[in-house]
């Protein structure tokens, strides 16, 4: 193969190629066979995501690079790509009901999810600034469209438009930062930037700040979080579940990789930025969620807070910190998908319920659902022995070992405040007067909830595999 | 060499003048046309600097696509420009202050900023000397940077799918072209031969069928 001989082996990108090719084939299937194929296209998309995950899993071990180092497959990329694929696949499963509604049968939905996932995989493997930008745009552009996919609903269109305008602004900032970094180091590759950026010159730090601002927007960290509540509330609920899971994985991955592999020489320069962002996100996520009445808005603030906690690990800038980030994001995805399976199941007479007051007395009308939701909320709050506790434990230990005591203390305090609003929902479910019974839960929602819930509750018994995989993934960055 | 200087002042002068006209002209269509003139002159400036590819792209992208799109929007949307302009004098002082600050900063930058001399040494891709800009881009765009090119293609595919998903509506009462039906039409289906009695014309029922 001529690519091979030119030093551009295609084996590392095989999963991405399969995903891109499959998405285009499915697009043709949908375009020629009409909207009646929505179900078929969704099912095949799910198979394609699984196939991509298997191919990723079967790539030879160790660090593979291609395209002149701009595409990197290491343990870090493998771990997060499979996590992002799980997130996307679970979202497609959760979307089954949304897509079966005859008024908006859009087969393009699953194609857009596939292409967005392709963007995430590129983003996770990005080894230079151009790849980073292209992956980010591919991911985000598809997200803007799926946010507005319920186009007859004004709120959904508003969510899409708001996300698009602010996303374009953040892309602009990121590009400006990237161009400054290129200008001051003469290269776009992370390895080259790391070699050139031994000392933080003013211009380089300027570029770094803009780059981090653009990435903060994508992980919805304070002070670039403003879009999150509106978009989460306005977008259709399965789309919100998607926003809260897979894209967060990819954005956090590129955040970690860019900070740790492109700027290892100037840790002290970006550490203070990350510390500020982490503190602001944790505090705002905890306090602003208290007054929320809408469960999707509450999940938005919850995700802002959780991104803050995950960034605590990155702020440490050590192997343990990176491992903490990876464990955190994996557990966060499980908790979020489980919670959204429950939110999607909140229907009475076919009408979706989104207010927290609608959960009243759930423990009596639907005890099993209430139990699972209570467990997920306890876990989100970080109460032992549930999975969420271990997630916070690893990042805080890493922060303390790195000497960031203030950050760790503020983080623990913020998680105590955060526990208040999670407990409020549990109080509503268990102690308020019951309302009418909910519609029966669909099979696919039950499956997602069961997997996420059991992972959550029994993680403490067998944490070894996830922690050791995260550890080897974190080591591959250093 | 007086000729390049002459052309520089010509392009720069027309560019600035038409930029001013974009703001002050009363008719928005004239504004867009002046904008196009400004773009064309800016691309002339690029060509003078030896960046012929940038000049070409400026014409393709900005004149060919963006300005034409502006023109469409202005002509198709009923925007009341007199109302938009009504606050002009009110906002003039703050606009002048901001413009002044920008101008000051620009002069400061141009006057004192020096590009780090070490940068030229650390450029990863050597700048080819014996080929034109366009050729140099063409040499790497489809070979060394094929992955970027393909990915950009995927981004455009998403944009296309997105535009269709968000705007295409299948309305019930719209007549669409169906090529199969058209091709399947035979003379027997399409034509009827009637004997028309002289002085009477077609009956109403026949006429209705004719129209169909």
Interface residues (C-beta under 8 A of the other chain):
Chain A: X6 X8 X13 X20 X24 X27 X67 X68 X70 X71 X106 X108 X109 X111 X112 X115 X116 X118 X119 X122 X130 X131 X134 X135 X137 X138 X141 X142 X144 X145 X148 X149 X151 X160 X183 X184 X185 X186 X187 X188 X189 X192 X196 X201 X203
Chain B: X116 X119 X120 X121 X122 X123 X124 X143 X144 X146 X147 X148 X151 X152 X154 X155 X157 X158 X159 X161 X162 X164 X165 X166
